[in-house]
Amino acid sequence: MEQIKAYLQQIANISQEDWDFFTSKLQPRVIKKKAVFLKLNEIENHISFIESGVVRLYIPKENPEKEITFGFSFKDQFISAYDSFLTRKPSAYELQALTETTILSVSYTDLQEIYRTTQIGNLIGRLTAERLFLIKSSREQNLLNLSAEERYLKLFKERPEVLKEIPLKYISSYIGVTAQALSRIRKRIV
């Protein structure tokens, strides 16, 4: 609970009353390594804060080699299939823990109550929306403006932990190339 409090207090002061109400709605969960905790066509019912671990956002395919990884989330970040959460419609993608992952989750119903009763709820909603928008915008710009090698180098520079914790097949999908093309890129760089 202290991690999420420290994270939120970087942005705003939180009254003790709001904090107590908010934390009473948080559900701690531990997701096992490789577990999918939101499946395709399920409605997202939570916004979660990652205390530890790595989560992958991806579009599953019948052939696992063809899955499309389009995002990663790490410690001290919020995670959600936010479009499904907002619209209450089935998700077009899945969330998978790539490592054992500890999260603090607030349900859709509880968040609506937090919105009505506190200032912190609106802050969390806004932060989540802003973060997801920025990730999406940056990814789209990178795919349109950078070569595969430039995308890999940028990822390596901005998120070196990605390369330590995430299998290369997911990284290749994320930057939009095959595993073989990523292997060639890595050889050229070294």
C-alpha positions in Angstrom: 0.0 0.0 0.0 2.9 2.4 0.6 4.1 2.1 -3.0 0.8 3.3 -4.4 0.5 6.0 -1.8 4.0 7.3 -2.6 3.2 7.2 -6.3 0.0 9.1 -5.9 1.4 11.7 -3.5 4.0 12.7 -6.1 1.0 14.2 -8.0 -1.4 15.4 -5.3 -1.9 15.6 -1.6 -4.3 13.0 -0.4 -6.4 13.5 2.7 -6.3 10.8 5.3 -10.1 10.3 4.9 -9.8 9.8 1.1 -6.8 7.5 1.6 -8.6 5.3 4.1 -11.7 5.0 1.9 -9.6 4.3 -1.2 -7.5 1.6 0.5 -10.6 -0.1 1.9 -11.6 -0.8 -1.7 -8.2 -2.1 -2.9 -7.9 -5.9 -3.4 -4.3 -7.3 -3.3 -3.8 -10.1 -5.8 -0.8 -12.2 -6.7 -0.7 -13.4 -10.3 1.4 -16.4 -11.1 4.1 -16.2 -13.8 2.6 -16.7 -17.3 -1.0 -16.5 -16.0 -3.5 -14.7 -18.2 -5.6 -12.7 -15.8 -7.9 -11.0 -18.4 -8.9 -13.2 -21.3 -10.1 -12.3 -24.7 -13.8 -11.3 -24.7 -14.0 -10.9 -21.0 -15.1 -7.5 -19.6 -12.3 -5.7 -17.7 -13.6 -5.2 -14.1 -10.5 -3.7 -12.5 -7.9 -1.0 -12.6 -4.8 -2.3 -11.0 -1.5 -0.9 -9.7 1.6 -3.1 -10.1 3.6 -3.4 -6.9 6.0 -5.9 -8.5 6.2 -7.8 -11.8 5.7 -7.3 -15.5 2.5 -7.5 -17.5 2.1 -8.0 -21.2 -0.9 -6.7 -23.3 -1.4 -8.8 -26.4 -3.8 -10.0 -29.0 -3.9 -13.8 -28.9 -3.9 -15.9 -32.1 -4.6 -19.6 -32.7 -0.9 -20.0 -33.5 1.0 -18.5 -30.5 3.9 -17.5 -32.8 1.5 -15.0 -34.4 0.3 -13.3 -31.2 0.7 -9.5 -31.3 2.3 -7.9 -28.2 1.5 -4.2 -28.1 2.3 -3.2 -24.6 4.2 -3.9 -21.3 3.5 -2.5 -17.8 5.9 -2.6 -14.9 6.2 -1.9 -11.2 4.6 1.4 -10.1 2.3 1.6 -13.1 -1.4 1.2 -13.5 -2.6 -1.6 -15.7 -6.1 -2.3 -17.2 -7.8 -3.2 -20.5 -9.0 0.3 -20.0 -11.2 0.5 -23.1 -13.1 -2.5 -21.9 -13.2 -1.1 -18.4 -14.7 2.2 -19.6 -17.2 0.8 -22.2 -18.1 -2.3 -20.2 -17.7 -4.3 -23.5 -15.6 -7.4 -24.0 -11.8 -6.9 -24.3 -10.2 -7.5 -27.7 -6.9 -8.5 -26.0 -5.5 -10.3 -23.0 -3.3 -9.3 -20.0 -0.6 -11.8 -18.9 1.8 -11.7 -16.0 5.3 -12.4 -17.5 6.7 -12.8 -14.0 5.0 -13.4 -10.7 3.2 -10.1 -10.3 1.6 -8.5 -7.3 -1.1 -6.0 -7.9 -3.6 -3.9 -6.0 -7.0 -3.8 -7.8 -10.1 -1.7 -7.5 -13.2 -2.9 -9.2 -15.4 -0.9 -11.6 -18.2 -0.7 -9.1 -15.9 0.4 -6.2 -14.2 3.0 -8.4 -17.5 4.6 -9.3 -18.2 4.9 -5.5 -14.7 6.3 -5.0 -15.4 8.9 -7.8 -18.5 9.9 -6.0 -17.0 10.2 -2.6 -13.4 11.3 -2.9 -10.9 13.4 -4.9 -8.4 10.5 -5.2 -10.7 8.5 -7.5 -10.8 11.2 -10.2 -7.0 11.4 -9.9 -6.6 7.7 -10.5 -9.0 7.7 -13.4 -7.2 10.6 -15.0 -3.7 9.2 -14.4 -4.7 5.8 -15.9 -6.3 7.4 -19.0 -3.3 9.8 -19.5 -0.8 7.0 -19.2 -2.6 4.7 -21.6 -3.1 7.5 -24.1 0.6 8.4 -24.0 1.7 4.8 -24.4 -0.6 4.3 -27.4 0.4 7.6 -29.0 4.1 7.0 -28.6 3.8 3.4 -30.0 1.8 4.6 -33.0 4.4 7.3 -33.7 7.3 4.9 -33.4 5.7 2.4 -35.7 5.1 5.1 -38.3 8.3 7.1 -38.0 11.1 4.7 -37.0 12.7 1.6 -38.6 12.6 -1.7 -36.7 16.2 -1.2 -35.6 15.5 2.3 -34.3 12.4 1.0 -32.4 14.6 -1.7 -30.8 17.3 0.8 -29.9 14.8 3.2 -28.4 13.1 0.4 -26.4 16.6 -0.7 -25.2 17.5 2.9 -24.2 14.2 3.8 -22.5 13.4 0.5 -20.9 16.5 -1.7 -20.4 14.7 -3.9 -17.9 12.4 -5.0 -20.8 15.4 -6.9 -22.4 16.3 -8.6 -19.1 12.8 -9.7 -18.1 10.8 -10.2 -21.3 11.3 -13.1 -23.9 12.6 -11.9 -27.2 9.6 -13.3 -29.1 7.4 -10.8 -27.3 9.9 -7.9 -27.9 10.0 -8.8 -31.6 6.2 -8.7 -31.8 6.1 -5.4 -29.9 8.5 -3.7 -32.3 6.7 -5.2 -35.3 9.2 -7.7 -36.6 9.7 -11.5 -36.7 11.9 -13.2 -34.2 14.4 -13.8 -37.0 14.5 -10.2 -38.0 15.1 -9.2 -34.4 18.0 -11.6 -34.3 19.5 -10.0 -37.4 19.0 -6.5 -35.8 20.7 -7.6 -32.6 23.7 -9.1 -34.5 24.1 -5.8 -36.5 24.1 -3.8 -33.3 26.6 -6.0 -31.5 
